[in-house]
Amino acid sequence: MDKPIKILFIEDSPHDVELIQRELRRASIEFSSYIVQTRIDFIYALEKFTPDLILSDFTLPQFNSLEALNIFKAKQNCYSLCKYYWCCCRKFYCRKYSSRSR
């Protein structure tokens, strides 16, 4: 059996997170999740939670997805074996980011 996907949410709306989680459960996708709203929590989650997937709101009151992407790129050498998919849900924008491709 495969291990659950580790999903990091950058989101300030608990309702939005719950909607996504509900759809994942409905699709029988096993996952664990961690939710952050600030830059400091995001950096902590990258280091300690080590997500397989990052789903991000486009803008938050103190932080935004482009800042998060820049932080992720700066720290990508720590995650060279994983592939990430960067999704900014509110703008229906999705960019694949892989630490192996440049």
C-alpha positions in Angstrom: 0.0 0.0 0.0 1.3 3.5 -0.9 1.9 6.0 1.8 -0.6 8.9 2.1 0.2 12.1 0.1 1.4 14.9 2.3 -0.4 18.1 1.3 0.6 21.5 2.5 -2.2 24.1 2.3 -1.3 27.8 2.2 -4.8 29.0 3.0 -6.6 31.4 5.3 -10.1 30.0 4.8 -10.8 26.8 6.8 -13.9 26.3 4.6 -11.8 26.2 1.4 -9.5 23.6 2.9 -12.4 21.5 4.0 -13.9 21.6 0.5 -10.7 20.3 -1.0 -10.2 17.7 1.7 -13.8 16.5 1.2 -13.2 16.0 -2.6 -9.9 14.1 -1.9 -11.7 11.8 0.5 -14.5 11.3 -2.0 -11.9 10.3 -4.6 -10.5 7.8 -2.1 -7.1 9.6 -2.0 -5.2 9.0 1.2 -3.5 12.1 2.5 -2.3 13.9 5.5 -2.4 17.7 5.6 -0.8 20.7 7.3 -2.3 24.2 7.0 -0.3 27.5 7.1 -1.1 31.1 6.8 2.2 32.9 7.4 5.7 32.9 5.9 7.3 31.6 9.1 4.8 28.7 9.3 5.4 27.9 5.6 9.2 27.7 6.1 8.7 25.5 9.1 6.3 23.2 7.2 8.8 22.8 4.3 11.5 21.7 6.8 9.4 19.6 9.2 6.3 18.4 7.2 8.2 17.9 3.9 5.1 18.0 1.7 4.5 16.1 -1.6 2.0 18.6 -2.8 1.5 22.3 -2.0 -1.9 23.9 -2.6 -1.9 27.7 -2.2 -4.5 30.5 -2.1 -3.2 33.3 -4.3 -3.3 36.0 -1.6 -3.5 36.0 2.1 -3.5 39.0 4.5 0.2 38.7 5.4 1.6 36.4 2.6 1.0 35.4 -1.0 1.7 32.4 -3.2 4.4 34.1 -5.2 6.4 34.8 -2.1 5.9 31.2 -1.1 7.1 30.0 -4.5 10.2 32.1 -4.2 11.0 30.7 -0.7 10.4 27.2 -2.1 12.8 27.8 -5.0 15.4 29.1 -2.6 15.1 26.0 -0.5 14.7 23.5 -3.3 18.2 22.0 -2.9 16.8 20.4 0.3 14.1 18.6 -1.7 15.9 17.4 -4.7 14.3 14.0 -4.9 10.7 15.2 -4.8 8.4 16.6 -7.5 6.1 19.4 -6.5 3.0 20.8 -8.1 2.3 24.4 -7.2 -1.4 25.2 -7.4 -2.8 28.7 -6.8 -6.4 27.7 -6.4 -8.3 31.0 -6.5 -6.8 32.0 -9.8 -7.2 28.6 -11.4 -3.5 28.7 -12.1 -1.3 25.7 -11.8 2.4 25.5 -12.6 4.4 22.3 -12.3 7.6 22.8 -10.5 10.1 20.1 -10.4 13.5 20.4 -8.7 14.9 18.1 -11.4 14.0 20.4 -14.3 15.5 23.8 -14.8 
